[in-house]
Amino acid sequence: MPRITSKSKLGKYLMKKGYTQTEIVKVTNIARRTVSRIYNDSNYIPSGSTIKKLMSILKKIDPKNKIEDFFNF
């Protein structure tokens, strides 16, 4: 039975700001499957290189964004 998860903090934030998964894939060059997990799995923690790519777009949206705002380490 698949586990049921809620939208992640980052997924909710990016949707609120109007960013689709497809746009994030194009801008960051992160694999589509990984972006889907980032948006939809509140328990998913991406690799360091993926976090670095995400932070580049998050800092453009708001320079005050911190990775800790979106992931529970």
Secondary structure, DSSP 8 states (H G I E B T S, - for coil): --------HHHHHHHHTT--HHHHHHHH---HHHHHHHHH-TT----HHHHHHHHHHHHHH-TT--GGGT---
